[in-house]
Amino acid sequence: MNTTYKNSEFILNWSPLKKCLLMLSMALLIHGDWLVWKLYIYFTPELWTFVNIQLLLNQLLLNLLILPALALLMLLCWILQGSKRAEVILPYVSVMAFGLSMSRDAYLSGVMCPATSMTFMVSMIVGLFLFRRSVIYSAALVTVGIFTWIMWLTLRSELPYAPLFIPLIPVDPTESSIFWTASMLWFILPVFIGGLVLLELLLSQWRQREKKVEVLSQVDPLTTLYNRRTIYDFLEILLAKRYTDHRLHALILLDLDYFKQINDSHGHTIGDKALVATANVLKRIIRSEDIVGRFGGEEFIIVVANTSYQQTQQIAERCRNELAKLKVQGDHGEDVTVTASFGITHFDCNITSLDTVLKQADEALYHAKNLGRNQVVHYQDYLKQTGQT
């Protein structure tokens, strides 16, 4: 079982202020896109007939003020990283600034135009990945409120719709449509491509994090072996197939000998090292189709699928021998020996419950303890030795 993960930092795990920097960077890029378009129109006089050039000049100046304001807010987020108060307040400020800074351009180009709709939706989706819902919804409510107010005034003929695209002199409708379409594509494509890349990255990291959480829920954090619940699930699957699958399976329980003495004499850190070393030995010895887990404390469990009595005995003996050779170094350089006692039971279609399998392996294990430890005992041998068969 491989539980090693690439040690990369997820965007989703960034601090709130680093997420603010990402969101404000998006705002800078969008305003930069608008600024390039306006500068192009300004330096191309033949296109002035398709726009309200006076509004464009006014908005050009406003963009030149908004860009340094956003940059200053980014600098503030960078400087205040680590401040708990700033991590609470600045996300609201940054996302609100993002929404308000877009409102003027949205009004000028049309609050229902494709560019405004695309920018609003992409920003909302990305924002909901990055921030708490209260941060995004508060800014969204204000922005939608402004858009609603603009549309209401437009319906009452108190404000023109998309005034930036209302030329001061009549122009050919076909040429005007071509200019409007080209302008929308200029505004939409960077938002669409940038948003798509960022969303794909966030979704990939989300899936990777979910997969990591799922795997971590299946393993013991110290030894990275499967935990008790996962082992139970695997055993339940084998038992559920017992009427159609007539193969023989085995369960091996092992318990480290005198583990309490290791903890008491050398400390829990050395005890943990012994558990990790034991797990590594077991993982190295078992077959690829078998699974091993930490059952709790110093107890481990191995599920051997499709096996025989002899094969299971050999696996258990190999584990016992390798553990007996194991030396864990103590804090003062001394060698700490590790041994274990093993209990084996086999099960097939005649076994009625998981509890029965575990009880048999447990009884065999404790019989191995009673015989002097560092031994392997099969449940059938235990029954013979105790006269129960």
C-alpha distance (Angstrom), angle and dihedral (degrees) to the residues before:
residue distance angle dihedral
M1 . . .
N2 3.76 . .
T3 3.78 115.9 .
T4 3.81 98.5 163.1
Y5 3.80 115.3 124.8
K6 3.73 132.5 -164.4
N7 3.79 106.3 -103.2
S8 3.79 96.7 -130.4
E9 3.79 124.3 139.2
F10 3.79 114.2 -114.5
I11 3.81 117.8 -135.5
L12 3.80 85.3 -137.2
N13 3.81 88.5 61.1
W14 3.79 94.9 50.7
S15 3.78 118.8 119.4
P16 3.83 115.8 -96.8
L17 3.80 91.5 -105.8
K18 3.80 93.4 51.9
K19 3.80 87.3 51.7
C20 3.83 87.8 50.8
L21 3.81 88.4 54.6
L22 3.81 89.5 53.2
M23 3.80 92.9 48.2
L24 3.81 93.0 47.0
S25 3.82 89.7 47.9
M26 3.80 87.3 57.5
A27 3.81 89.1 51.7
L28 3.82 91.0 50.3
L29 3.80 91.4 50.9
I30 3.80 92.7 48.8
H31 3.80 92.6 48.1
G32 3.79 89.0 44.6
D33 3.80 88.9 54.6
W34 3.81 90.3 51.3
L35 3.79 91.0 46.2
V36 3.82 93.2 53.1
W37 3.82 90.3 49.9
K38 3.80 92.6 49.8
L39 3.79 93.1 46.1
Y40 3.80 89.5 49.9
I41 3.81 90.6 52.0
Y42 3.82 90.8 46.1
F43 3.79 93.0 52.7
T44 3.82 92.8 43.5
P45 3.84 104.3 66.2
E46 3.82 93.4 -178.6
L47 3.83 87.4 69.0
W48 3.80 94.3 53.9
T49 3.79 90.1 89.3
F50 3.83 90.4 67.8
V51 3.81 96.3 55.6
N52 3.75 142.1 42.4
I53 3.77 93.7 -100.8
Q54 3.81 94.6 -166.3
L55 3.79 92.0 55.8
L56 3.79 90.0 46.0
L57 3.82 91.2 54.6
N58 3.80 91.7 48.4
Q59 3.79 91.5 48.7
L60 3.79 90.8 46.0
L61 3.78 89.1 59.4
L62 3.80 90.6 46.5
N63 3.82 90.8 52.3
L64 3.79 89.5 51.4
L65 3.83 88.0 55.8
I66 3.81 95.7 43.1
L67 3.82 94.8 53.2
P68 3.85 95.9 59.9
A69 3.81 90.0 40.9
L70 3.82 90.3 56.5
A71 3.81 89.8 44.5
L72 3.81 90.3 53.3
L73 3.81 90.3 50.1
M74 3.81 88.8 51.3
L75 3.81 89.7 50.9
L76 3.81 89.3 51.1
C77 3.82 90.6 51.5
W78 3.80 90.0 49.7
I79 3.81 94.8 48.6
L80 3.81 94.7 46.1
Q81 3.81 96.3 50.5
G82 3.78 108.2 136.9
S83 3.81 94.4 29.5
K84 3.80 108.6 122.9
R85 3.80 93.1 -155.8
A86 3.80 92.0 49.9
E87 3.82 90.6 49.9
V88 3.80 88.5 58.1
I89 3.81 99.8 41.8
L90 3.80 106.5 32.7
P91 3.83 96.8 59.5
Y92 3.83 88.3 60.7
V93 3.82 90.9 45.6
S94 3.82 94.7 45.7
V95 3.80 96.7 46.8
M96 3.81 91.1 44.0
A97 3.80 89.9 50.3
F98 3.81 88.9 50.0
G99 3.81 91.8 53.9
L100 3.80 97.0 42.5
S101 3.79 93.2 46.4
M102 3.82 88.8 57.6
S103 3.79 95.8 47.9
R104 3.80 97.9 79.3
D105 3.82 94.4 50.1
A106 3.80 89.3 44.0
Y107 3.80 90.1 55.8
L108 3.80 93.3 47.2
S109 3.80 94.9 48.8
G110 3.83 95.4 35.6
V111 3.81 126.8 -82.5
M112 3.81 90.4 -125.4
C113 3.80 97.2 43.5
P114 3.84 119.7 117.8
A115 3.82 93.2 -108.2
T116 3.81 93.7 54.8
S117 3.81 93.1 43.9
M118 3.83 92.7 48.1
T119 3.81 93.4 47.9
F120 3.80 92.8 47.0
M121 3.82 95.3 48.3
V122 3.81 96.2 43.9
S123 3.80 91.2 47.2
M124 3.80 91.3 49.0
I125 3.80 94.0 49.7
V126 3.80 94.6 45.6
G127 3.79 90.5 44.5
L128 3.80 92.8 52.8
F129 3.81 89.0 53.9
L130 3.79 92.0 51.0
F131 3.80 107.8 35.6
R132 3.76 142.3 36.1
R133 3.78 112.8 -83.5
S134 3.81 92.3 -114.8
V135 3.83 89.7 61.3
I136 3.81 93.8 52.2
Y137 3.79 98.6 37.6
S138 3.80 93.4 50.2
A139 3.81 91.3 54.2
A140 3.80 91.5 40.9
L141 3.82 92.0 52.9
V142 3.79 91.4 52.1
T143 3.81 92.7 46.3
V144 3.81 93.8 45.9
G145 3.80 88.3 46.8
I146 3.80 90.3 55.7
F147 3.82 91.6 46.6
T148 3.81 90.8 48.7
W149 3.79 91.4 49.9
I150 3.83 90.6 49.8
M151 3.82 91.8 49.2
W152 3.80 90.8 47.5
L153 3.81 91.6 52.9
T154 3.80 89.5 45.5
L155 3.80 91.2 53.1
R156 3.80 88.3 50.6
S157 3.83 88.9 51.2
E158 3.81 90.4 -119.5
L159 3.81 92.9 117.1
P160 3.81 128.1 33.8
Y161 3.80 117.2 -123.1
A162 3.82 114.9 -114.5
P163 3.82 92.8 -8.4
L164 3.81 92.6 -177.3
F165 3.80 89.5 68.2
I166 3.80 94.6 47.8
P167 3.82 104.0 99.6
L168 3.77 121.2 -144.0
I169 3.80 90.8 -128.8
P170 3.82 129.7 35.7
V171 3.83 114.8 -90.3
D172 3.78 135.6 -173.8
P173 3.85 107.4 -77.5
T174 3.80 92.6 -139.7
E175 3.79 93.4 53.3
S176 3.80 90.4 43.7
S177 3.81 90.8 52.8
I178 3.81 91.3 50.0
F179 3.81 90.9 50.2
W180 3.83 92.4 47.6
T181 3.82 92.1 48.1
A182 3.80 92.6 48.4
S183 3.79 90.2 48.3
M184 3.81 92.1 50.7
L185 3.81 90.3 50.4
W186 3.81 89.6 51.1
F187 3.80 90.9 52.8
I188 3.80 96.9 40.1
L189 3.80 103.9 44.1
P190 3.85 98.1 62.7
V191 3.81 91.2 45.6
F192 3.80 92.3 45.3
I193 3.81 96.2 46.4
G194 3.81 95.3 39.7
G195 3.79 92.0 44.8
L196 3.81 92.0 46.8
V197 3.82 92.4 51.3
L198 3.80 92.9 46.1
L199 3.80 93.4 45.6
E200 3.80 91.6 48.1
L201 3.81 89.2 51.1
L202 3.80 91.9 48.2
L203 3.80 92.8 46.4
S204 3.80 91.7 48.0
Q205 3.79 90.9 50.5
W206 3.80 90.3 45.0
R207 3.81 90.9 53.7
Q208 3.79 91.2 45.0
R209 3.79 91.2 50.2
E210 3.79 91.7 47.5
K211 3.79 89.7 50.3
K212 3.79 90.2 49.1
V213 3.81 91.5 49.7
E214 3.80 90.1 48.4
V215 3.80 92.0 51.1
L216 3.80 92.8 44.3
S217 3.80 89.0 53.5
Q218 3.80 87.9 58.1
V219 3.79 99.4 49.4
D220 3.76 140.1 64.8
P221 3.84 106.5 -111.1
L222 3.82 95.1 -140.6
T223 3.81 101.9 47.6
T224 3.85 99.0 19.5
L225 3.80 87.7 -132.8
Y226 3.78 120.2 132.5
N227 3.78 113.6 -79.3
R228 3.79 127.5 -125.2
R229 3.82 94.8 -93.0
T230 3.80 93.2 53.5
I231 3.79 91.8 47.9
Y232 3.80 89.7 50.2
D233 3.80 90.4 51.5
F234 3.80 91.3 51.2
L235 3.79 92.1 48.3
E236 3.79 91.4 48.4
I237 3.82 89.0 54.5
L238 3.81 91.1 52.1
L239 3.79 91.4 47.5
A240 3.80 92.1 47.9
K241 3.82 88.9 57.9
R242 3.80 94.8 47.9
Y243 3.83 95.0 105.2
T244 3.82 94.5 50.6
D245 3.80 98.0 30.0
H246 3.79 110.1 58.0
R247 3.79 95.6 -178.7
L248 3.78 121.6 123.5
H249 3.80 119.5 -110.9
A250 3.79 131.2 -174.1
L251 3.79 139.1 -149.3
I252 3.80 122.0 -153.4
L253 3.79 120.8 -166.5
L254 3.79 118.8 -171.0
D255 3.76 131.7 -177.9
L256 3.82 125.6 -166.2
D257 3.80 111.4 -115.9
Y258 3.81 118.8 -118.1
F259 3.78 91.3 -6.9
K260 3.81 91.9 153.7
Q261 3.79 88.6 59.6
I262 3.81 90.2 53.8
N263 3.80 90.4 53.6
D264 3.81 93.5 44.0
S265 3.81 95.4 45.6
H266 3.79 102.0 36.4
G267 3.80 105.1 19.5
H268 3.78 134.6 -108.6
T269 3.81 93.0 -77.4
I270 3.80 90.6 63.9
G271 3.80 88.9 42.5
D272 3.79 89.1 55.9
K273 3.81 90.5 48.5
A274 3.81 88.4 53.2
L275 3.81 91.0 51.7
V276 3.83 92.4 49.2
A277 3.81 91.8 46.5
T278 3.82 90.0 49.7
A279 3.80 90.8 50.6
N280 3.80 90.9 51.5
V281 3.80 91.7 51.5
L282 3.80 92.4 50.0
K283 3.81 93.3 47.7
R284 3.79 90.3 51.2
I285 3.80 95.1 51.3
I286 3.80 105.8 41.4
R287 3.79 122.3 87.3
S288 3.79 121.2 -100.7
E289 3.81 91.5 -109.6
D290 3.82 93.5 52.4
I291 3.79 125.9 81.3
V292 3.77 130.7 -146.1
G293 3.78 128.7 -161.8
R294 3.75 144.0 173.2
F295 3.76 107.1 -106.0
G296 3.78 95.4 -168.3
G297 3.80 137.3 -61.9
E298 3.80 108.5 -6.2
E299 3.81 93.8 -19.8
F300 3.81 123.0 107.4
I301 3.79 132.8 -173.5
I302 3.80 132.6 -152.2
V303 3.80 123.5 -166.1
V304 3.81 111.1 -156.5
A305 3.80 111.4 -166.2
N306 3.81 125.6 -157.2
T307 3.78 96.5 3.7
S308 3.80 143.2 136.6
Y309 3.80 132.3 -123.6
Q310 3.79 91.7 -105.6
Q311 3.79 95.2 46.3
T312 3.81 92.9 49.4
Q313 3.80 91.1 48.4
Q314 3.81 89.8 52.3
I315 3.81 92.6 50.5
A316 3.81 92.0 49.7
E317 3.82 92.2 46.8
R318 3.79 91.5 49.6
C319 3.80 90.2 51.7
R320 3.81 91.2 47.8
N321 3.81 93.1 49.1
E322 3.80 94.1 47.3
L323 3.79 92.1 47.8
A324 3.81 90.4 50.4
K325 3.82 88.2 57.9
L326 3.79 91.8 49.4
K327 3.80 117.8 113.1
V328 3.78 121.7 -171.3
Q329 3.78 115.0 -163.5
G330 3.80 115.8 -126.5
D331 3.79 126.9 -143.2
H332 3.81 91.7 -90.9
G333 3.81 96.2 45.0
E334 3.79 95.7 -96.0
D335 3.81 120.3 139.8
V336 3.80 116.6 -113.5
T337 3.81 112.3 -158.1
V338 3.78 122.7 -144.0
T339 3.79 127.1 -157.2
A340 3.79 132.1 165.6
S341 3.78 140.9 -158.5
F342 3.80 119.6 -134.1
G343 3.78 134.8 -151.4
I344 3.81 121.4 -169.2
T345 3.77 133.0 -167.7
H346 3.79 132.2 169.9
F347 3.77 126.1 -145.9
D348 3.78 137.4 -170.0
C349 3.80 137.7 154.5
N350 3.81 90.7 -45.4
I351 3.82 93.3 67.1
T352 3.79 111.6 94.2
S353 3.82 103.6 -167.7
L354 3.78 145.3 14.6
D355 3.80 90.7 -119.7
T356 3.80 89.4 61.6
V357 3.81 92.2 53.7
L358 3.81 92.9 48.2
K359 3.80 92.7 45.3
Q360 3.80 91.7 52.9
A361 3.81 93.7 49.0
D362 3.79 90.6 45.6
E363 3.81 93.0 52.2
A364 3.82 90.7 49.1
L365 3.82 90.1 49.1
Y366 3.78 94.4 52.6
H367 3.77 90.8 46.2
A368 3.84 86.8 56.7
K369 3.81 87.7 52.4
N370 3.80 91.2 50.7
L371 3.81 91.1 50.4
G372 3.79 90.5 60.7
R373 3.84 105.1 -78.2
N374 3.81 129.4 -101.1
Q375 3.80 89.2 76.1
V376 3.80 140.2 116.1
V377 3.81 117.8 -129.5
H378 3.79 126.5 -177.8
Y379 3.79 117.6 -147.6
Q380 3.82 91.5 -123.3
D381 3.82 90.4 53.1
Y382 3.81 89.2 48.0
L383 3.80 90.1 54.8
K384 3.80 91.5 49.7
Q385 3.78 93.8 46.7
T386 3.79 92.6 49.7
G387 3.81 93.1 43.9
Q388 3.80 95.3 -116.1
T389 3.81 95.1 129.6
